[in-house]
Amino acid sequence: MRILLLVTSPRLPAGLLTAEAWDAVRAQPVLAAAESPLTDAVRAAGGAVTIVPPRVDALLEHARESDVIWLAGPTGDPDLARELGVRLARQPGLAELEVTYGSWDPAGARLLDAVAVMDRLYSPGGDPWKRAQTHQSLAQFMLEEAYEAYDAIEAEDLAGLREELGDVLLQVVLHARLAEDLPEDQRWSVDDVAAGLVDKMIRRNPHVFAGTEVGSIDEIIKNWEQIKKAEKSRDSAMDGVALSQPALALAAKFLQRAERAHLDVALPEGDDLGSRLLRLVAAARAAGEDPEAALRAAALRYAEAVRAAERS
């Protein structure tokens, strides 16, 4: 006799199974540990489902009479499958074990889990700290997590980057969950965030999605800027720059925007510190250097020199 372990994705609607899986559950007795949307779907399609304890002996008892299918739970029942595999390896005459996948997680499926977990944490009975937050109180954490991801990139720590991007994603999901409780005329969700991103990516990449011909990376960037300018209806090349970024990076961004707009505006000639720093930033850009990264590297070298002095 044969026991077919049918594994499905809990992140897809219960009826989305392969044709092979549907043929199997209609033709053979189906066992499951509990009622679920999948057991309902199997019955609705003409299959017979019996609820039995999730134990190896129970499966083997039913398998003595005919081939059976075990509908695995949301986690795939790895402990049960392992115990059953060990038993059949020792006593191969009891039954044959086969594992098949009736559905698979699509790419990005675990993002649904992130949204569901955040909803649980933010809902009544969840995490009091998260329920007490506002967009304003969380703002600092968004910056901190982004900086930590930046540090992982600079350190070429790919494992660390994966973790830090998770922390950035946490901020995105939490902000979106907070927004679901806004007044109705202001409310939005993580789906609205994703939908806006998708629309923007398609709109700003016509060379991929609309057949626009481009010859180089520079042309792609130029086209991107033109589309962005038309979208934002901005009055100035200086509009839309994130003013909360570090001052050196802010200065470099303003200089870049002026250059792209083909505006030749004289740098300040004053002898004050700010004017001198702005001229240094302009000189760094002219030399092809990133002033923010250069100062950061110099500061880190100085910090290491201080540590060396402390050790000695």
Secondary structure, 3 states (H helix, E strand, C coil): CEEEEEECCCCCCCCCCCHHHHHHHHHCCEEECCCCHHHHHHHHCCCCEEECCCCHHHHHHHHCCCCEEEECCCCCCHHHHHHHHHHHHHCCCCCEEEEEECCCCCCCHHHHHHHHHHHHHHCCCCCHHHHCCCHHHHHHHHHHHHHHHHHHHHCCCHHHHHHHHHHHHHHHHHHHHHHCCCCCCCCCCHHHHHHHHHHHHHHHCHHHHCCCCCCCHHHHHHHHHHHHHHHHCCCCCCCCCCCCCCHHHHHHHHHHHHHHCCCCCCCCCCCCHHHHHHHHHHHHHHCCCCHHHHHHHHHHHHHHHHHHHHHC
